[in-house]
Amino acid sequence: MTKHVDEIVKDLVNGDLQKYWSGFESVAYALYDKKNVYLFNHPRMTNNKPINYQVLKWNEQFNGCTLILYDDYPTAIVDLELYDDYASLYSIPYTRTLSRFSMY
């Protein structure tokens, strides 16, 4: 699954989000599997350049594809195991999940 996470970094973190709409900004989100959580854009993160995300151990708070308050901060979460390939993971429903919470 790390390969998909690295592709997300390439496409979302390093990409031009303005192509979605003017003023679009990525919010805190996490991709996770049964072992790890890959945390992006969260105040809890340490500066992990060049990977742009922090790897945490999975816990029961990461369940489903939804919005949670992780460390009291709104964070969109996506279960990597629900997607068979990168195209499905990066699909329009996924970007809507991330953008839907951009108002927070």
C-alpha positions in Angstrom: 0.0 0.0 0.0 2.9 2.4 0.5 3.2 2.6 -3.3 -0.3 4.1 -3.5 0.5 6.5 -0.7 3.6 7.6 -2.6 1.5 8.2 -5.7 -1.0 10.2 -3.6 1.9 12.4 -2.5 3.0 12.9 -6.0 -0.5 13.8 -7.3 -2.2 15.6 -4.4 0.6 16.9 -2.2 2.9 18.0 -5.0 0.1 18.7 -7.5 -1.7 21.9 -8.4 -5.0 21.7 -6.5 -6.2 24.9 -8.2 -7.2 22.7 -11.1 -10.1 21.4 -9.0 -11.3 25.0 -8.4 -9.9 28.3 -7.5 -8.9 28.6 -3.9 -8.9 24.8 -3.3 -6.8 23.8 -0.4 -6.1 20.3 0.9 -7.3 19.6 4.4 -6.0 17.2 7.1 -6.5 13.6 5.9 -5.3 10.1 6.5 -5.0 7.0 4.4 -4.8 3.8 6.4 -4.6 0.1 6.3 -4.6 -2.6 9.0 -1.1 -1.7 10.2 -0.4 2.0 9.5 -2.0 5.4 9.2 -0.5 7.8 6.7 -1.3 11.3 8.0 -1.3 14.4 5.8 -1.7 18.1 6.5 -2.4 17.6 10.2 -1.1 19.9 13.0 0.2 16.8 14.8 2.6 16.1 12.0 6.3 16.7 12.3 8.2 18.0 9.3 8.9 14.9 7.3 10.2 16.3 4.1 10.7 14.8 1.5 7.8 12.3 2.1 5.2 14.9 3.3 3.3 12.6 5.5 3.7 11.0 8.9 3.3 7.2 9.5 1.5 6.2 12.7 0.4 2.9 14.0 -3.2 2.0 13.2 -5.8 2.2 16.0 -9.6 1.7 16.2 -10.3 5.4 15.6 -9.4 4.8 11.9 -12.5 2.9 10.7 -14.4 3.6 7.5 -14.1 6.4 5.0 -15.4 9.5 6.9 -14.5 12.5 8.9 -13.1 12.1 12.4 -11.7 14.4 15.1 -8.2 13.2 15.3 -6.5 15.0 18.2 -9.5 17.3 18.2 -8.8 18.3 14.6 -11.2 17.5 11.7 -9.5 14.8 9.6 -10.9 13.0 6.5 -9.9 9.3 6.6 -9.9 6.7 3.8 -9.4 3.0 4.1 -6.8 1.9 1.5 -8.0 -1.7 1.7 -11.4 -0.7 0.1 -9.7 0.2 -3.2 -8.2 -2.4 -5.6 -6.1 0.0 -7.6 -4.7 3.6 -7.6 -7.3 4.8 -10.1 -10.1 3.8 -7.8 -8.4 5.4 -4.9 -7.8 8.7 -6.7 -11.3 8.8 -8.3 -13.7 11.6 -8.1 -15.5 10.2 -5.0 -12.1 10.3 -3.2 -11.4 13.9 -4.2 -14.9 14.8 -3.1 -14.3 13.3 0.2 -11.3 15.5 0.7 -12.8 18.6 -0.7 -16.1 18.2 1.1 -14.3 19.0 4.4 -12.4 22.0 3.1 -14.9 24.3 4.7 -13.6 23.3 8.2 
